[in-house]
Amino acid sequence: LHRIRPTKSFRGAYPMKSILFVAAASAALAAAMPAFANDAAGSEVDELIVTARAGAEQRKVEASYAITTMSEERLRMQSPVSTAEALKNVPGFWVEASGGEAGANIRARGIPMEGYSAIGMQEDGAPVQHDGGLGFLNSDFSFRMDETIQRMEVVRGGPSSIFTSYAPGGVVNFITRKGSDQFEGLVKAQVGDYGLARGDFWVGGPVAGFRVGLGGFYRVSDGVRDPGYRADEGGQIRLSVGRDFERGSIDFNIKHLDDNTIFFLGVPLTFDANGDTAGVPGFDPNYGTFAGPETSHFTFRTNRGPYDFDLTRGADIKLTQSTMAFRYELGAGWELQDNLRYRTSDVSRAGLFPNSPVQAADRLAQVKASLPAALGATAVQLRFVNAPGEVFNVAGQNGTGLIMDASMREQDIALDEWINDFRLLNRFEFGGQSHDVALG
């Protein structure tokens, strides 16, 4: 007797008060937008851009290509929970973040490649990950938004593919916060009605002649689609130490990320009588998920012995990233820059990948036909994991008799990278115009 064991219930709840809160906040923001827009317009005229440049920084208003920037104030107002949420305001980017805090789908206009395969992601001008579209390891798995990020610069197309690998669609550069000549800091707390509790902090100032900054976050949540167990838990800490001298500067930055986030996957949909998209009877597409206690653990029989699959791990990443940035003025307009980064990480991704819904009777007949050759069995049944004694109504369960196969998959990816960007720069005047030269 071979048993296919579907789960009896699907989990997920997202209280309406969250939706009402967002609507109220949006209305208040709309009323304040004209004043904010006027202030932002004035500041952007003199804003300096350092991303995807051959030489020194450039005023945003003078650039001949498309640039989007988000200041510290705008980032704090939006309070993005993920990289994808921060990029939703970038024109020309299509962002779909239903999978959770990491593993989002993103596309640049005109380039049919998803998942950061065509969009580079940087911290302080150095790639977070050389190839942002590695199999099962998009670059947003290696990055988290927190209060150590001061601003965001996005160069859309233009010179992005010249100065960044794998970036024909654009490059996103997150500029981190540095310590200054006076002590300052901040603490931020967030709570949400889906079990979210998060704390961020940053403190910086002068220490023994160096600019020092320390910050990070820690967060727990049940997920916007509650799986019945802790969906997200973990955090990040970052230390920066820098010093300016007469003809240059040197900065060291180290961050450690230890985080676990759930990875949500597709849900079944159908059409109602009016031809509109609707959920399949028995499953709520807005709040439900196939992840739950009934599907959280499974033992695989392999040729190397039993393997315990743990869905609660989700996307589990442990990463340490060390960076050194050096700048020195050689004289006669020449400047030497070097940006060195080492990153080591171990990532494990466990997910429940669903297939298409089918009639239970048809699926049982298909399995039964293959049983004699595979297992020598003659009968097959459907049983509930959390109620084994209850009979599954093959013809009319939930009014449809539908079931769905799903694959339990886990990928373990270890990545060590050395990345170095060395440049010799100069700016000179010729023909009444300024020109930048970069060798490296």
C-alpha positions, 0 to 999 in steps of 0.5 A: 500500500503506497500512500500519497499524503496531502495536508488537510489544511493550509495556513495563512492569515493577514489581518485587515487592519494592516491594509487599512493602516497602509491606506491611511498612511498613503493618504497622509503621504499624498497630502504632504507630497507637494512640499516634499517634492519641492524640497527634493527638487532643490536638493537633487540639483546639487546631488553628486553621483558616484555610481558607474563613473569613470572618474570623480563624482558628477552632479546628477543634473549634468548626467546624460543618462537615467539616474534614480536616487533615494536619500536617507529621508526617502528610504526611512519614509518608505521603510523597505523590508527588502531590496525589492521593495526599495527598487519598486520606485525605480522607473523601468524596473519591474519588481515582483517580491511575493517570495519574501524578503529575498529571492525577488524577481526583477527585470529591467525594461527591454531585457528579458532576464530575471533575478538580478542576472542583468542588474548589478548590486553594489555596496559602496561601489563594489559588487555584493556578488560578482554574478548576481544571477547565480543559480539559486543564489541571487544577489539579494540573498546576500544583502539586507536593508537596515539603518547602516545604509545612507542612500541608494543610487541607481544608474539605469542602463547608460554606462552601467555595463561598462563599469559593472559585470552582468549589468546591462540593465543597470546598477544599484549602489547602496552607499553605507553610513560612515562615522563623522567628526562628532558622535551621533546615532539612532535607534528604530523599532518596528512591529507588525500584526504578522508577528513582526518585531524588529530593531535597528541601530547605528552609532558613529563618531571619532575614536582615536583619530578614526571615523567609526560606525557600528550598526545593524538589525535583528528581526523575527516574524511569522511571515505575511502568509503564516506557515504555522512556525517562525518564518523569518529570524536573524540579523546583521551587524556592520562595523566601519572604520576610516581615516582621512589624511592630507591627500586621501583616505582609507576605509575598512568595512566588515559586515556579518549576516546570519539570517533565515527567511521563508521562501514563498512559492506559487499558489493555484488560481482559476477563473470565476464566472466573469472570467476574473482571476480567483482562488481555487475552492478550498484555498485562499490565494491571498493569505494561504501557503502550502508551507506548514507544520504538515509539510515542514519535515520529511525524511528522504531515502537516499543511497547515502542513507536517510536525509531529513528535509527541514522546510522551516530553514527556508533561505538560510544564509551565513555571510561575512564580507570584508571591504577596504577602500583606498584613495590617494591624490598623486598630484597633477590631477591624478588620483589612485583608487582601490576597492578590495572586497572578500566575501565568504558565505554558506547558503541553504535554500529549502522550498516546497515547489508546487505543481499544477492542480489535477483531479485526485482520481486521475492522479491516483490512477496514474500512480497505481499504473506504475506501482507494480513495476516500482514497488510491487504494490497493488493499491494506492490511497490518499490520507491526511498527514494530520488526520490519517484516519479521515477519508479523502473524498476523491470525487468532491473534496473541497467541492473540486476533488483537486490535489497538487503534487509538490517537490521538496527541494534544498540547495546548499551553495558555498561561495568565496569571492575576491573582488578588486577594482583598481583605477588610476583617474584624471580629469582634464579640460579640452575643447571647452569641456571636462573629460574623465579618464580611468585606467584600471 
